[in-house]
Amino acid sequence: MNLNFFKQTRILDGGMGQELLARGMKPNGTLWSANALLDENYHQLVLDTHRDFVKAGAEVIVTTTFTTRRKRLRDNNVEDKFEYLNKKAGQIAFAVKKEFPNIFVAGGLPPQNLTYEADDRSEEEIIKNIKEQAKLLNPYVDFFYFDVWSSIKEFKCGIKAIKEFGKPYLVGIHISEGTKLPSGENISDIKNIIDEKLIGIILSCVSPENYEINLNELKSLKVPFGFKINGFITTKPRNGYSSTFTKLNGNPNEFLGHREDLTPKKIGKIVKRFKESGATILGGCCETRPSHISAMATVK
C-alpha cells in the first residue's frame, strides 16, 4: 500500500457496531458487533453493511473486530472463539474487497482492555494481545487501524506488535473531553514514537466539537490527519463506559445518548469545513450511517 495514500482526501466507513444494531442484530451480553460474527445468521448482514458503506462512498472499510479482543470474549465466556471470530471478520471484509477491488481493508485493532480508558497493564501483555489479533487479521487487510486507543503507551505497543507484518498503520486517538487523552497525555506526545510506517493520525470516536478544539494540535504533527466522528452525546458517562455497558447488556446509545442534530446534511457541512481546514481522512464512527458517509463523500 502506498504510504502517501492519505495525503489525498479519502473517505472512511461509518460505525459498524451501531449500524448492525440498527439493522436488527440482537444484543448478546457485551459482545456488541462480535455477536454478528458469532451468529452465522448475521454474516450476510455484516457483508451487506460493509457493502452499503462502500456504495455510499467509503474507500476504506474497517474489519468488524472492535469486540473480538480477548478480554471482551472472555467476559462473555466465548474466548475459545477468538481465532474464529477474527478470521471471520477478515474474510467478510475481504469478500467485499473482491467485489470492489479499489477499496482498502483496515484491520481494526481495538483497545485490548477497556473502552475509552487507558490500558494500565504491562507493555508485554498489551503487545501480546495486539499481536495475536493482528496475526489473524493480517492475511485479509491492507493496513492496520489502531481503533479508539487512549494512551501513548498503547500506540507504542501497537507499533511494536505489528512490526513483523510490515504493513502501514493508521493511528486512531480517542479524547472523551477537552484536549487530553484519557491517559492525561497530549496528542503531540505521539510524535516521539511514530515511525516510517505511519500513514495518518485521526481522532477516533469523537464529537465534531471535540475534533475542532484539537484541530491545531493535529495539524502541528505535519502528517495526514482527520477523524471518525461519532453521533453520541458523550463518551464519558458518569459511571464509566465499561461498567455501565456491562450492567445494561444492550445498545451503548442507551447510556451514551444519540444526537438528533447530526443529520447527514449537517454532517456534510461540518466535514466540508474540516476538509477546508486541512483534514484529508474523513469518516464516521458510532451512530454514523451510510447516509452520513454519502454526505461526506459529496465534499471530497
ABEGO torsion letter per residue (X at the ends): XBAAAAABBBBBBBBAAAAAAAAGBBBBEAAEAAAAAABAAAAAAAAAAAAAAAAAGBABBBBBAAAABAAAAAAAGAAAAAAAAAAAAAAAAAAAAAABAABBBBBBBBBABBBGBBBABBAAAAAAAAAAAAAAAAAABABBBBBGBABAAAAAAAAAAAAAAGBBBBBBBBBABEABBAAGBBAAAAAAABBAABAEBBBBGBBAAAAAAAAAAAAAAGBBBEBBBBABABABBAAEAAAAAAAAGBBAAAAAEBBAABBAAAAAAAAAAAAAAGBABBBBBBGBBAAAAAAAAAAX
